[in-house]
């Protein structure tokens, strides 16, 4: 099983730091990493590393690898997919998926901001003060969605937070934006899933019909213009657009506005 979620850290370069946290030594941990790579616990793709996106911690026989995997799980802002069976984690996951589907089929169409936000928060989403998700926007992985204060996601978006989606303060995401947390390994006959967290920092603006792919990091104050596809890191305050999300300019660095995602005239949105 090679379903995987990408890490932000470079494991080989940071082995001394991890070894210190685990009370081990770099040489022993390097051997453990090789064991993890050989047993589909961890994955190396060029300079990037991933771990199994299915929570296999209880099945890892190597004691140090088990502890290392548990530590790496804490680096991704998501709950990994549980090992399904007759257990509590399966029941909880099924309940969350049902709660999420009710939201996407019914609740997200109700013209009551307060009801929609309550439903998402009850499902585990962390949504800050004054933030809003407007009607007809779908949310996947509701329990892994984090939004700061005074941010807005507008009409008819698809918000995929299954690999973790962290949105800062004063972020504006316009209508018909797609935020996609994962893809598949096109070279594998088994079509394994490949996912990565998405980060959208304070004051970022995502314009209409943009697509934000898995592993993207939109820096503070950055702008992704309409119809642009992004699957990489965008530096703070940069304006990007067109094929390859090419730099088009830069915003002021002293941004201090309020988006106004929730107000008297947006309660019905």
Secondary structure by P-SEA (a helix, b strand, c coil): ccbbbbbccccccaaaaaaaaacccaaaaaaaaaaaaaaccbbbccccccccccccccccccaaaaaaaaaaaaaccccccccccccaaaaaaaaaaaaaaaaaacccccccaaaaaaaaaaabbbbcccccccccccccccccbbbccbbbbbcbbbbbcccbbbbbcbbbbccbbbbbccccccccccbbbbbbbbbbccbbbbccbbbbcccbbbcccccccccccccccccccbbbbccccccccccccbbbbbccccccccccc
